[in-house]
Amino acid sequence: MIVEFDAELWIWDARRADTWTFITLPADASDEIRELTDGDRRGFGSVRVQVRIGTSTWRTSIFPGGPEGTYVLPVKKSVRRAESLSAGDTASVTVELV
């Protein structure tokens, strides 16, 4: 499954000092991912994915816990730097289940 969408980067309130930055996946995609991975999730309900933002591609996990049961994607500092992104910016994202 591949999901393409645009979303705003945001900082997790509980860890503001660490500037953990995330993107929220769309609700419909989150529902479909949950159905496809039911029983096949890892720690904290995470799902392994490959992500592309701009020219940056990496493997990570998405986690449940966003608004209305959506998944959230952590965006590491090296990607934010490479793509000149900060919290509040909108990024075009491709997420593929692996």
N, C-alpha and C positions, 0 to 999 in steps of 0.2 A: 504494500500500500504506500502510495506517495501522496503527500498533501502539500499544496502550494498556497501561500497566503501572505498578506501584508499585516504586520502587527507592530504595536508600540513596545519599546523596551521599558521596563520598570524595575525599580529597586525593591527588594523584599524588605518590608517594614521592620521585621524582627531582627534583621541583620544589617541595618543601615550603615553602621560603622565599617562593615566589611564590603559594602557596595556589591552584594550579590545581585546580579542583574538577570532578569528573566523576560521571556516572551510568553504570552498566553496563546495556546492553540485555540482555533475556533471550536465552538460547542459541538457542531455536527461532526467534525473530524474527531474530536475527543470521544464522542459516543461510539463512533465506528471503530476506533482503536480499542476502546474498552471491550466491545463485542468480539473483535478479532483476537484479542489477547487474553480473554477470560481464562483464568487458571494458569496462564503462562507468564505471569509477571514476576519480577524480582523483588528485592528488598524495597520496602516503603511503597509497593505497588508500581515500581518503575518499569519502563519499557525501553529497550535498547533501540536507538535510532541512528541514522546518518543524517547530517544536517548540512545544508548549503545556504550561506548568506553571502551575496556578492561572489567573490572569487575564493572565499574560505569554505572549506569542507572539513568536517570532523565527525567523529563518533562520540556519542554521549548517551544519556538516558533522559527521558521525559518523566515527569512525576505528577500524580494526581494532587489536587489541592488548590487549583485555581477557582475563580468564581464559577458557581453553578456546575461544579464537578468537572471542569475542564482540566486538561493537562497543561503543565508549564515546562518550558524549555530554558535551562540555564545557558547563558551566553558568556563564555569566558572572556577575560580581559584581552587576551591576545587577538581574539576575533574582533572585539569592539575596536581595538586599536587599528588593526589591519583594514577594517571597513569604515573607519572614522565614525563610529556610532557611540552615542551616549544615551542615558536614560531620557525618555521623552521622544527620541527619534523613532521613525517608522522604518522597518526593514522588510524587504521581500525575502521570504523564508521558504525553503523546501525541506520537508521532513520525510524520511523514508524509514519504515520499520525494517529492522535487520534481524 
